[in-house]
């Protein structure tokens, strides 16, 4: 910073580092959550879809599989939206 | 007992090879018999950074395939009797490195060396996987920048799941090395600070290497930057090696240098 800059630019610098930290904390936490999922989860989801589609017409997006790890037990949550009856 | 240390980062261009060269040379200068292994098949560069590019005859893949033996393949560093380099192959065959082949070579190296420093390629492909698979310790090289920090976290996940130690229920000892750090910009709030990155990655800090002109100067000449003992980066790498060997030393170069009145008035650097 030279003498001229000193007078020209005195506005406060933007604190972009705190934005970076916040964004990183969110994305890293999200990705760590996915990482702790067991490898079989996507395949499990596919097979569940296959079984259900034998009987009902469903969309892949209508099936949600989530594994929630709590201290002493894990909860496998299946959420399947069936199409409306005609 | 030989120790295998992988230098990894996920993201490219953050300083893995610079760090491998510096840490490997530092260990050798402190009396440990050290070999630095370049795992970046197809994009060999450790030889250039170490200044031995014209002495490469055989490479890692030749050694695995039995075309050459260890004595023919290892390049002895001219600056230290304890230091050797195992250059990567320039082949375009991405399956040239095999897990069995790498294991065989590392087992052979373990017989004669105290430290085996594995310079990982960027990415999470085979080369990067094999570089970390047999490691006892990992140095995760990170820049204070969002994509580098995110990729480092991804590598930490892989270290704790896709390595031999992880498969047998052990842990790889992880170290964070923050490179290209600019304390002035961190003070201004323009760059993630050391503690920001520590907070996010939550692994022990091995060292902070300041952004330094010495790094380019050293690579231009093919001299590991740790040999430039007068430079900030060289000294910071020296401290990191001492910490790796178990010493407790305060971190340096974390504070912005105060400029004198004259420097401030005339914009000197």
Contacts between the chains, C-beta under 8 A, distances in Angstrom:
chain1	res1	chain2	res2	distance
A	1	B	264	6.7
A	1	B	267	6.2
A	2	B	265	7.3
A	2	B	266	6.4
A	2	B	267	3.4
A	3	B	265	5.2
A	3	B	266	7.2
A	3	B	267	7.6
A	5	B	267	7.4
A	6	B	264	7.6
A	13	B	188	5.1
A	13	B	189	6.4
A	13	B	190	6.4
A	14	B	189	7.6
A	14	B	190	7.8
A	15	B	189	3.6
A	15	B	190	7.8
A	16	B	189	7.0
A	16	B	190	5.9
A	17	B	186	7.1
A	17	B	189	5.0
A	17	B	190	6.1
A	17	B	191	5.6
A	17	B	192	5.2
A	17	B	193	6.9
A	17	B	196	6.8
A	18	B	189	6.7
A	20	B	145	7.8
A	20	B	146	5.2
A	20	B	192	5.6
A	20	B	196	7.8
A	21	B	192	6.1
A	21	B	196	4.8
A	21	B	199	7.5
A	21	B	200	7.0
A	23	B	146	6.6
A	24	B	146	5.8
A	24	B	149	5.5
A	24	B	150	6.4
A	24	B	192	7.9
A	24	B	200	5.3
A	25	B	199	7.8
A	25	B	200	6.1
A	27	B	150	6.2
A	28	B	149	7.7
A	28	B	150	6.5
A	28	B	153	4.9
A	28	B	200	5.8
A	31	B	150	7.6
A	31	B	153	6.9
A	31	B	154	7.0
A	31	B	157	7.7
A	32	B	153	7.3
A	32	B	157	7.1
A	35	B	157	4.7
A	35	B	161	7.7
